[in-house]
Amino acid sequence: MSAGQFLARHFADQHDFELACRTALHHLPQPNIPQIPSSLPLDEMKARFDRHPDDLAEGLMLCQAQMQNNRIDDALTTVMTLEKLKNPPPYIFTLRPRFVLKISSGNKLGMRCCNMAEFNLRGIPYGPF
């Protein structure tokens, strides 16, 4: 276990999930996440993903567009849907901690995602905590 993994685990064990996420994201290597550009309007991308919630490419494209438009809550919801896919790529599980840290601490969705059960970096190439 690397020092970054140890520190992140320690902070999570102390229920300081924000610091655990920040530590993990700062000290651990980040996986390559494919960029999927689109010229479609955001509403159309959302409608397409709603019709096909099992389409990883559509979901990732939507998530990236939501982030570019500063719709962090929507991007987080999209990622949570992608995490439920059968055998999603490991990088999907690295997105939620990034989004949670961008959400203000008073936001209920952000707080829900920052509890012990939700703090999970499984599937990251350097291994789970």
Secondary structure, DSSP 8 states (H G I E B T S, - for coil): --HHHHHHHHHHHTT-HHHHHHHHHHHS-----------S-HHHHHHHHHH-TT-HHHHHHHHHHHHHTT-HHHHHHHHHHHHTSSS--TTHHHHHHHHHHHS-TT-HHHHHHTSTTT---TT-TT---
